[in-house]
Amino acid sequence: MEEPSLQLLLVVISLLSCTTNQASLTVSPSSSQMFEGESVSLSCEEDDSSAGWTLRRNTTRETRTQCGPDWGRNAGSSCKISLIIPEDSGVYWCESREGATSNSISITVTGGPVILQSPVLPVMEGEDLTLTCKTKTSSNLPAGFYKDGSFFRTEPAGHMTIHHVSRSDEGLYKCNISSVGESPPSWVSVTGKSPPTSPSSPDSFPPPSVLWSAASVGVLIGIVQLVVLVLLVRRCVRRKRKAVDAGDDDNTDDITYTDVQIARNLQVPIRRSRESDPATIYSGVRTTDVSYGQMAIKEMKSNRKRESPAEPEVLYSSLRKT
């Protein structure tokens, strides 16, 4: 009966011991905005090539489509779009055969004259954020920068740097070059401190699927604890049941006979004969065992002629406890 539970416990432990393969999506050129007609390469940098990572995207026209003849050239875990168009604007990510996902990247393609180059991945708190307002031919023109629809400041060279960013710097940014045009808006995310292993590399930011994996491990640990608790309870109940069964086997009906004879004159020997006892009293009390008590009282011998003995009086009394 305990084997299935033990097998389940082993399966859960094996799941906990398995490492989750992850992939990180990168894009080249590294920008969240691109001009129409540019060439873009997206790659799933994977920990294990056997996971079979595939690039997918969501756009205004399609959902969860993978890289293929319709919009890209697939090369293993990479995808290249030779001539990107505004209809390619959307969210891109990597997905394995098992359904695991990487970080996602939002790409905006514009046919306008100005774009805002901003990081494609979240910026760590404490790092510097650089935004560049550029045209197809230049990236050094004076530009005004806006955050959440409000004017932020003007930079003469078209580059704006925010030092030691914090969560308050997170928002929707765009730029404008006088007499040229305005860029589409792009969302800039700011996240917590980077891991100690690579504090200065934005590409090493753990993908959102890591959070899901951590939650899954917590759930599996809870399942293991529940299984162990169930096994302990079952074992305790089984031991108690065995103890009760063993006690029932020992409780057989025992019969005890006790003969007590009292003579009025101790000098007269007592004959231990049940047939000649003139007075016999039987008393019994029954619970789970049966006991009989017998008491015989003999008259003292005398010279007188013994009268014919009377019929022995027998008294039965019993008590039964149910």
matplotlib code that plots the C-alpha trace (Angstrom):
import matplotlib.pyplot as plt

x = [0.0, 2.9, 4.7, 2.6, 3.0, 6.8, 6.9, 5.0, 7.5, 10.4, 8.9, 8.4, 11.9, 13.2, 11.3, 12.8, 16.3, 15.8, 17.2, 15.1, 16.7, 16.4, 17.0, 17.5, 16.3, 18.7, 18.1, 20.6, 20.8, 19.9, 17.1, 13.4, 12.6, 13.7, 13.3, 11.3, 13.5, 16.2, 17.6, 17.0, 18.4, 16.8, 18.5, 17.6, 20.7, 20.0, 21.5, 20.6, 20.2, 18.2, 15.3, 14.4, 13.8, 11.8, 11.2, 7.6, 5.8, 2.5, 1.5, -1.7, -2.4, -1.3, -0.7, 2.0, 3.3, 6.8, 9.6, 9.1, 8.6, 5.9, 8.1, 11.6, 14.3, 14.7, 18.2, 18.0, 17.2, 17.8, 15.6, 16.5, 14.1, 15.8, 13.4, 11.4, 8.1, 5.6, 3.4, 6.3, 5.9, 5.0, 6.3, 8.9, 10.0, 11.6, 9.6, 10.8, 9.0, 7.9, 6.3, 9.0, 9.4, 12.3, 12.2, 10.2, 11.2, 8.9, 9.9, 8.4, 8.9, 8.2, 8.1, 8.7, 11.9, 12.9, 13.3, 14.3, 17.0, 16.3, 17.3, 15.3, 15.7, 14.9, 17.6, 19.0, 18.5, 21.7, 22.9, 22.9, 20.2, 21.1, 18.5, 19.4, 17.2, 18.2, 17.2, 18.2, 21.3, 22.3, 22.2, 23.8, 21.0, 19.5, 16.5, 13.9, 13.0, 9.6, 8.5, 4.9, 3.8, 5.5, 8.6, 11.7, 14.7, 16.6, 20.0, 22.1, 23.7, 20.6, 21.8, 20.2, 21.8, 20.1, 22.6, 21.8, 18.3, 15.6, 12.0, 10.8, 12.6, 10.5, 8.0, 7.1, 9.8, 9.8, 11.9, 11.5, 13.9, 12.8, 12.0, 12.4, 9.8, 8.9, 9.6, 7.1, 7.0, 8.8, 8.4, 11.6, 11.5, 13.6, 14.1, 15.9, 19.6, 21.4, 22.6, 26.2, 27.5, 27.1, 26.1, 26.9, 25.4, 21.7, 21.7, 22.1, 18.9, 16.9, 13.9, 10.3, 10.1, 12.6, 9.9, 7.5, 10.1, 10.7, 7.0, 6.8, 9.6, 7.7, 4.6, 6.6, 8.2, 4.7, 3.6, 6.6, 5.7, 2.1, 3.1, 5.5, 2.8, 0.3, 2.8, 3.5, -0.2, -0.9, 2.0, 0.8, -2.8, -1.6, 0.5, -2.4, -4.6, -2.1, -1.9, -5.7, -5.8, -3.1, -5.0, -8.2, -6.3, -5.0, -8.4, -9.6, -12.0, -9.9, -11.6, -10.3, -11.6, -11.0, -12.0, -12.1, -13.1, -13.5, -14.0, -15.5, -13.0, -9.5, -8.6, -10.9, -9.3, -10.9, -11.8, -11.3, -14.3, -16.8, -19.3, -19.7, -19.8, -23.1, -23.2, -21.8, -22.0, -21.2, -20.6, -19.4, -18.8, -18.3, -16.7, -14.5, -13.2, -15.1, -14.3, -15.9, -15.5, -16.5, -16.7, -17.6, -18.4, -18.4, -20.0, -17.8, -18.0, -19.7, -20.6, -24.2, -25.8, -25.8, -29.1, -29.8, -28.2, -30.5, -30.4, -27.5, -28.5, -27.0, -26.9, -26.0, -25.3, -23.9, -23.2, -22.5, -21.0, -21.8]
y = [0.0, 2.4, 1.7, 4.1, 6.9, 6.4, 6.4, 9.7, 11.1, 10.0, 11.6, 14.9, 14.9, 14.1, 17.1, 19.3, 18.1, 18.9, 22.2, 24.4, 25.3, 29.0, 31.1, 34.8, 36.7, 39.2, 41.6, 43.2, 46.2, 46.6, 49.1, 49.0, 51.2, 50.6, 52.3, 50.5, 48.5, 47.7, 44.2, 42.7, 39.5, 37.9, 35.0, 32.7, 32.3, 29.0, 27.0, 23.7, 23.3, 20.1, 22.2, 23.2, 27.0, 28.7, 32.4, 33.5, 36.9, 38.7, 41.5, 43.3, 40.8, 37.5, 35.7, 33.2, 32.7, 31.3, 32.5, 31.1, 32.0, 34.5, 37.0, 35.7, 33.2, 30.5, 29.3, 27.0, 29.1, 32.4, 34.4, 37.1, 39.6, 41.1, 44.0, 44.9, 46.7, 48.5, 45.3, 43.6, 45.7, 43.6, 41.5, 38.8, 35.9, 32.4, 29.3, 25.7, 22.5, 22.0, 25.5, 27.4, 31.0, 33.5, 37.3, 39.2, 42.2, 44.9, 46.2, 49.2, 49.7, 53.2, 54.7, 58.1, 60.2, 59.9, 57.1, 56.9, 54.4, 53.0, 49.7, 46.6, 45.1, 46.6, 48.9, 48.0, 50.5, 52.5, 52.2, 54.9, 55.2, 56.7, 57.6, 58.7, 60.6, 60.0, 60.2, 57.8, 59.9, 61.5, 61.0, 64.3, 66.8, 68.8, 67.0, 67.5, 64.6, 63.8, 61.5, 60.4, 63.1, 66.0, 67.8, 66.5, 68.5, 69.4, 67.9, 69.7, 66.5, 64.3, 62.1, 62.2, 60.3, 59.8, 58.8, 56.3, 55.6, 54.6, 53.4, 56.9, 57.2, 54.4, 55.6, 56.3, 58.3, 59.9, 62.6, 65.4, 66.9, 70.4, 70.6, 66.8, 65.1, 63.1, 59.5, 56.9, 56.4, 53.6, 52.2, 52.1, 49.7, 49.9, 46.9, 45.9, 45.5, 43.2, 39.7, 39.7, 37.5, 40.1, 43.5, 45.5, 43.4, 44.1, 41.0, 38.9, 40.0, 36.9, 36.4, 36.5, 32.7, 32.5, 33.9, 31.3, 28.6, 29.8, 29.7, 26.2, 25.1, 26.5, 24.6, 21.4, 21.8, 22.2, 19.0, 17.1, 18.2, 17.2, 13.7, 13.2, 14.3, 11.8, 9.0, 9.7, 9.8, 6.6, 4.8, 6.0, 4.9, 1.5, 0.9, 1.7, -0.6, -3.5, -2.8, -3.0, -6.3, -7.8, -6.9, -8.5, -11.8, -11.9, -11.3, -14.9, -16.1, -17.4, -19.6, -19.6, -22.0, -21.3, -23.8, -22.5, -24.8, -23.6, -25.9, -24.7, -26.7, -26.4, -29.7, -31.6, -32.5, -31.2, -33.5, -32.0, -33.7, -31.8, -34.6, -34.7, -31.0, -30.3, -26.6, -25.1, -21.6, -20.6, -17.0, -15.7, -12.3, -12.1, -9.3, -10.5, -13.4, -16.1, -16.9, -19.4, -19.2, -22.2, -22.1, -25.2, -25.1, -28.5, -29.1, -30.4, -34.1, -35.1, -38.3, -37.6, -39.4, -37.3, -36.4, -37.1, -34.3, -31.9, -31.2, -29.0, -25.5, -24.0, -20.4, -19.0, -15.4, -13.8, -10.4, -9.7, -6.6, -5.8]
z = [0.0, 0.7, -2.6, -4.8, -2.2, -2.2, -6.0, -6.0, -3.5, -5.7, -8.8, -7.0, -5.7, -9.2, -10.5, -7.9, -8.8, -12.5, -13.7, -15.9, -19.2, -20.0, -23.1, -23.6, -26.7, -28.2, -31.1, -33.5, -33.9, -30.2, -30.3, -29.6, -32.6, -36.2, -39.6, -42.2, -44.6, -42.1, -41.6, -38.1, -36.6, -33.5, -31.7, -28.8, -26.7, -25.1, -22.2, -23.9, -27.6, -27.1, -25.8, -29.3, -28.9, -31.5, -32.1, -31.9, -32.1, -31.5, -33.8, -34.7, -37.4, -35.9, -32.7, -31.6, -35.2, -35.5, -37.7, -41.2, -44.8, -44.1, -42.1, -41.6, -42.4, -39.7, -38.9, -35.9, -32.9, -34.8, -37.2, -39.6, -41.1, -44.2, -44.9, -41.8, -42.2, -39.8, -39.8, -38.1, -35.0, -32.0, -29.2, -29.8, -27.6, -27.6, -26.7, -26.2, -27.2, -23.6, -23.5, -21.5, -22.6, -22.6, -22.0, -24.4, -26.6, -28.0, -31.4, -33.2, -36.9, -38.3, -41.8, -40.3, -40.4, -36.6, -34.2, -30.5, -29.7, -26.2, -24.4, -25.5, -22.0, -18.6, -17.1, -13.6, -10.8, -10.3, -13.9, -16.5, -19.2, -22.6, -25.2, -28.7, -31.1, -34.7, -38.3, -41.1, -41.8, -38.5, -34.8, -33.7, -34.2, -31.4, -30.0, -27.3, -25.1, -23.5, -20.7, -20.3, -22.7, -20.8, -21.9, -20.2, -21.6, -24.8, -25.7, -28.4, -29.6, -29.6, -26.8, -23.3, -20.4, -17.0, -14.4, -11.7, -12.7, -10.2, -10.5, -10.9, -14.2, -15.7, -18.3, -21.9, -23.8, -27.2, -28.9, -31.5, -33.9, -35.1, -38.8, -39.2, -37.1, -34.0, -33.0, -31.8, -28.1, -26.4, -22.8, -20.7, -17.8, -14.7, -12.5, -9.3, -8.7, -11.1, -9.9, -8.4, -11.2, -13.9, -12.3, -15.4, -18.2, -19.1, -21.3, -18.2, -16.7, -15.8, -18.0, -16.6, -16.8, -14.0, -11.7, -12.9, -12.2, -8.7, -8.0, -9.4, -7.1, -4.2, -5.2, -5.6, -2.2, -0.7, -2.5, -1.1, 2.4, 2.0, 0.7, 3.6, 6.0, 4.5, 4.7, 8.3, 9.2, 7.3, 9.1, 12.5, 11.8, 10.6, 13.7, 15.9, 14.0, 14.3, 18.1, 18.4, 16.4, 18.6, 21.8, 20.5, 19.9, 23.4, 25.0, 25.0, 27.6, 30.6, 33.2, 36.7, 39.3, 43.0, 45.7, 49.3, 52.1, 55.7, 58.6, 61.9, 63.9, 62.5, 64.2, 62.1, 58.8, 55.7, 52.9, 49.5, 47.9, 45.9, 46.0, 49.8, 50.4, 52.1, 51.4, 48.3, 47.2, 43.6, 42.8, 39.5, 38.0, 34.3, 32.4, 29.6, 31.7, 33.6, 37.2, 39.5, 43.2, 45.4, 49.1, 51.3, 55.0, 56.9, 60.2, 63.1, 63.8, 67.0, 68.8, 68.2, 65.5, 62.5, 61.1, 57.6, 55.7, 54.1, 50.5, 49.7, 49.1, 46.0, 45.3, 41.9, 41.4, 38.3, 37.0, 33.4, 32.1, 28.5]

ax = plt.figure().add_subplot(projection="3d")
ax.plot(x, y, z, "-o")
ax.set_aspect("equal")
plt.show()
